[in-house]
């Protein structure tokens, strides 16, 4: 029997070993070997060849690679990656074999592209090469009857605008480079490109009035004017340090949101509450970032993209409600779901999604990727709603689920809170007064802190 089994065992071992080898990759520094199996590459080793720092997060079961200001995250067993803060479908699934994340050449190339590199098969074999700088943009100053414009030409991208005292930053989703140095001109003092961030430095006292994209030819415009605002905490695409919470003041710019009985605007109220909440979180030792710190129009997808780029611990979108009848009042909190939990939740999502209906593909991607955060999002929503219930005069309208576009793609616990009804006189008084806004901010900050405290044992266990 042993003589019969020995050849069979040898055959099995030979079959198992078949396809496992070291693949030679030609890099700018010379040839390097990468583990390969069955035509798939060790993705972590490939990413490290670019000089990226690659880490595995046991709690999430995911890998993250950081190279300068660029980063990409992916999870074995899935076909999704987070690139530039946005969910992206990969050409093929990532497999975990013997503790190694394996992927096809196409999958490897998609992940490498996020860091500015590419994997291609040349006449000498597999080659790892740096990609070009992407779009090349120019910055010019234009003056018209309405004031001074900073025009960024050569791109069709709509960057995330970061307003800080004395400067404005444009954070692009894909790499760009300056076609020529930025020349000082009047209100524009200097400009510099750091990774995907274009920073334009302004004269003292100069602020940003608005920003918008134009086509034919494609360009992005920043209109200057007014005193620079002091941000509660500057938003910058830097590597995270400690706990980070991203607060999203709903609406902004031309999107005014709901309107109160005396013309009060939701976009103004949400910004005031977000600023006050950020100040309270900062005082408690928690880093708080705002998706906008002025009356700026920010796309819904860019809001969660910023939270993803900052690797935030939680994302909270702040809104104020309105209804046909004046008797409806109180706060209500939502967390993301492809399907609404009831008709009212569906109506609320439809109202907030105006101008940006849910993208079916993104919802499917979210549904596949967000399962791990679903319970945490529900816990965050519950913490917020319970604190608002305790606030005197606020009726409990419960926790609901709905397909809010602003929550689609969030890779962290995320919730949207409607802090009251502008259509109700009692709620409107609280929402529009400085004292009421401060009270609402205190409740929201405590809810976020309570959520963070509840997760500390899990965080300690995963260290």
Residue pairs with C-beta under 8 A, 6 or more apart in sequence:
19 37
19 38
19 39
20 35
20 36
20 37
21 36
21 37
22 33
22 34
22 35
22 36
23 33
23 34
23 35
23 36
23 41
23 126
24 31
24 32
24 33
24 34
24 125
24 126
25 31
25 32
25 33
25 34
25 46
25 49
25 119
25 125
25 126
25 127
25 128
26 122
26 124
26 125
26 126
26 127
26 128
27 49
27 127
27 128
28 128
28 129
28 130
32 49
34 41
34 42
34 45
34 46
34 49
35 41
35 42
35 45
35 100
36 42
37 97
37 100
37 102
38 102
39 104
39 105
40 95
40 102
40 103
40 104
41 102
41 103
41 104
41 105
41 108
41 119
42 100
42 101
42 102
43 63
43 74
43 94
43 101
43 102
43 103
43 107
43 108
43 111
44 54
44 56
44 63
44 65
44 100
44 101
46 108
46 111
46 112
46 119
46 128
47 54
47 65
47 72
47 111
47 112
47 115
48 54
49 128
50 67
50 112
50 115
50 116
50 117
50 128
51 67
52 65
52 66
52 67
52 115
53 65
53 66
53 67
54 63
54 64
54 65
55 63
55 64
55 65
56 62
56 63
57 63
57 64
58 462
59 458
59 459
59 462
60 75
60 372
61 75
61 76
61 77
62 73
62 74
62 75
63 73
63 74
63 75
63 76
63 101
64 71
64 72
64 73
65 71
65 72
65 73
65 111
65 114
65 115
66 239
67 115
67 116
68 195
69 194
69 195
69 196
69 197
69 237
70 84
70 114
70 115
70 116
70 175
70 195
70 196
71 114
71 115
71 309
72 81
72 82
72 83
72 111
72 114
72 115
73 81
73 82
73 411
74 80
74 81
74 82
74 90
74 94
74 101
74 111
75 94
75 369
76 94
76 95
76 96
76 101
77 93
77 94
77 95
77 96
78 90
78 93
78 94
78 368
78 369
79 89
79 90
79 92
79 93
79 94
79 368
80 87
80 88
80 89
80 90
80 365
80 368
80 369
81 87
81 88
81 90
81 110
81 111
81 114
82 88
82 308
82 411
83 114
84 114
84 173
84 174
84 196
84 305
84 309
85 173
85 304
85 305
85 306
85 307
85 308
85 309
85 409
86 173
86 301
86 305
86 308
86 409
87 362
87 365
87 366
87 369
87 409
87 411
88 110
89 361
89 365
90 103
90 107
90 110
90 111
91 104
91 106
91 107
91 110
92 103
92 104
92 106
92 107
93 103
93 107
94 101
94 102
94 103
94 107
95 101
95 102
95 103
96 102
103 111
105 119
105 121
105 126
108 119
109 118
109 119
109 120
112 118
112 119
112 128
113 131
116 130
116 131
116 175
117 128
117 129
117 130
117 131
118 128
118 129
118 130
118 131
119 126
119 127
119 128
120 126
120 127
120 129
121 127
131 175
133 175
133 176
133 177
134 174
134 175
134 176
134 177
135 154
135 155
135 157
135 174
135 175
135 176
135 177
136 154
136 176
136 177
136 178
136 179
137 152
137 153
137 154
137 155
137 176
137 177
137 178
137 179
137 198
138 152
138 153
138 154
138 178
138 179
138 180
139 150
139 151
139 152
139 153
139 178
139 182
139 188
139 191
139 198
139 200
140 150
140 151
140 153
141 148
141 149
141 150
141 151
141 185
141 186
141 187
141 188
142 148
142 149
142 150
142 151
143 149
143 186
146 223
147 209
147 223
147 224
147 225
148 186
148 187
148 223
148 224
148 225
149 221
149 222
149 223
149 224
150 168
150 188
150 200
150 221
150 222
150 223
150 224
151 219
151 220
151 221
152 170
152 198
152 219
152 220
152 221
152 222
153 217
153 218
153 219
154 176
154 179
154 218
154 219
155 172
155 176
155 218
155 219
155 220
156 213
156 215
156 218
157 172
157 173
157 174
157 176
157 220
158 213
158 220
158 299
158 302
159 170
159 171
159 172
159 173
159 198
159 220
160 170
160 171
160 291
160 298
160 302
160 305
160 306
161 168
161 169
161 170
161 171
161 208
161 211
161 222
161 292
161 296
161 298
162 168
162 169
162 170
162 171
162 197
162 234
162 235
162 236
163 169
163 207
163 208
163 228
163 229
163 231
163 293
163 294
163 296
164 231
164 234
164 235
165 228
165 229
165 230
165 231
166 201
166 202
166 204
166 228
167 199
167 200
167 201
167 202
168 199
168 200
168 202
168 208
168 222
169 197
169 198
169 199
169 200
169 235
169 236
170 197
170 198
170 199
170 200
170 220
170 222
171 196
171 197
171 237
171 306
171 309
172 196
172 197
172 198
173 196
173 305
174 196
175 195
175 196
176 193
176 196
176 198
177 193
178 191
178 193
178 198
181 191
182 188
182 190
182 191
182 192
182 200
184 190
186 203
187 202
187 203
187 206
187 224
188 200
188 201
188 202
188 203
189 201
189 202
189 203
190 200
190 201
191 198
191 199
191 200
191 201
192 198
192 199
193 199
195 237
196 237
197 236
197 237
200 222
202 224
202 228
204 228
205 227
205 228
206 224
206 225
206 228
207 224
207 225
207 226
207 227
207 228
207 229
208 222
208 223
208 224
208 225
208 228
208 294
208 296
209 223
209 224
209 225
209 226
210 222
210 223
210 253
210 295
210 296
210 297
211 220
211 221
211 222
211 223
211 296
211 297
212 220
212 221
212 297
213 219
213 220
213 221
214 220
214 221
229 293
229 294
231 290
231 293
232 275
232 278
232 279
232 282
232 288
232 290
232 293
233 278
233 282
233 287
233 288
233 289
233 290
235 289
235 290
235 291
235 293
235 306
235 310
237 309
237 310
240 287
240 310
240 311
240 312
241 287
242 285
242 286
242 287
243 285
243 286
243 287
243 313
243 452
244 286
244 287
244 288
244 289
244 310
244 311
244 312
244 313
245 281
245 286
245 287
245 288
245 289
245 312
245 313
245 314
245 315
245 316
245 448
246 288
246 289
246 290
246 291
246 303
246 306
246 307
246 310
246 312
246 314
246 315
246 316
247 274
247 277
247 278
247 288
247 289
247 290
247 291
247 316
247 318
248 274
248 290
248 291
248 292
248 303
248 307
248 315
248 316
248 317
248 318
248 406
249 267
249 270
249 271
249 273
249 274
249 275
249 290
249 291
249 292
249 318
250 257
250 266
250 267
250 270
250 317
250 318
250 319
250 320
250 352
250 406
251 257
251 265
251 266
251 267
251 270
251 319
252 267
252 271
252 292
252 294
252 295
252 296
252 297
252 298
253 267
253 295
253 296
253 297
253 298
254 297
255 267
255 297
255 354
255 355
256 265
256 266
256 267
257 265
257 266
257 267
257 270
257 319
257 320
258 265
258 266
258 320
258 321
258 322
258 422
258 423
259 265
259 266
259 322
259 422
260 422
260 423
260 428
260 431
260 432
261 422
261 423
261 425
261 428
262 432
264 422
264 428
264 431
264 432
266 319
266 320
266 322
266 422
267 295
268 295
269 320
269 422
269 431
269 432
269 437
270 318
270 319
270 320
271 292
271 293
271 294
271 295
272 434
272 437
273 318
273 419
273 437
273 440
273 441
273 444
274 290
274 318
274 441
275 290
275 293
276 437
276 438
276 440
276 441
276 442
277 288
277 318
277 441
277 444
277 445
277 448
278 288
278 289
278 290
279 288
279 441
280 441
280 442
280 445
281 287
281 288
281 445
281 448
281 449
282 288
284 445
284 449
286 448
286 449
286 452
289 306
289 307
289 310
289 312
291 298
291 302
291 303
291 306
291 307
292 298
299 356
300 353
300 356
300 405
300 406
300 408
301 356
301 362
301 405
301 408
301 409
303 315
303 317
303 406
304 315
304 406
304 407
304 408
304 409
304 410
304 414
305 409
307 315
307 410
307 412
307 414
308 409
308 410
308 411
308 412
311 412
312 412
313 412
313 413
313 452
314 380
314 412
314 413
314 414
314 415
314 448
314 451
314 452
315 407
315 410
315 412
315 413
315 414
315 415
316 380
316 384
316 414
316 415
316 416
316 417
316 444
316 448
317 404
317 406
317 407
317 414
317 415
317 416
317 417
318 416
318 417
318 419
318 444
319 352
319 416
319 417
319 418
319 419
320 418
320 419
320 420
320 421
320 422
320 431
321 332
321 348
321 418
321 420
321 421
321 422
321 423
322 421
322 422
322 423
323 421
323 423
323 424
324 423
325 423
326 423
326 424
326 425
327 424
328 421
328 423
328 424
329 394
329 395
329 420
329 421
329 424
329 426
329 427
330 388
330 394
330 395
330 396
330 397
330 420
330 421
330 427
331 385
331 388
331 389
331 391
331 394
331 397
331 417
331 418
331 419
331 420
332 348
332 385
332 397
332 398
332 399
332 400
332 417
332 418
333 381
333 382
333 384
333 385
333 388
333 399
333 400
333 415
333 416
333 417
333 418
334 345
334 348
334 349
334 381
334 399
334 400
334 401
334 402
334 404
334 407
334 415
334 416
334 417
334 418
335 374
335 377
335 378
335 380
335 381
335 399
335 401
335 407
335 414
335 415
335 416
336 366
336 370
336 377
336 401
336 402
336 403
336 404
336 407
336 408
336 410
336 414
337 401
337 402
337 403
338 363
338 364
338 366
338 367
338 403
339 401
339 403
340 346
340 349
340 400
340 401
340 402
340 403
341 400
341 401
341 402
342 400
344 400
345 400
345 401
345 402
346 402
348 400
348 402
348 418
349 402
349 403
349 404
352 404
352 405
352 406
352 416
353 403
353 404
353 405
356 405
357 405
358 403
358 405
358 408
359 405
359 408
362 408
362 409
363 403
363 408
365 409
366 408
366 409
366 410
369 411
370 377
370 410
370 411
373 410
373 411
373 412
373 413
373 414
376 413
376 455
377 413
377 414
377 415
378 399
379 413
379 451
379 454
379 455
380 413
380 414
380 415
380 448
380 451
381 399
381 415
381 417
382 399
383 447
383 448
383 450
383 451
383 454
384 415
384 417
384 444
384 447
384 448
384 451
385 396
385 398
385 399
385 417
386 447
387 443
387 444
387 446
387 447
387 450
388 394
388 396
388 417
388 419
388 443
388 447
389 396
390 443
391 439
391 440
391 443
393 426
393 430
394 420
404 416
406 416
407 414
407 415
407 416
413 451
417 444
419 431
419 440
419 444
420 427
420 428
420 430
420 431
420 440
421 427
421 428
422 428
422 431
422 432
429 436
430 436
430 437
430 439
430 440
431 437
431 440
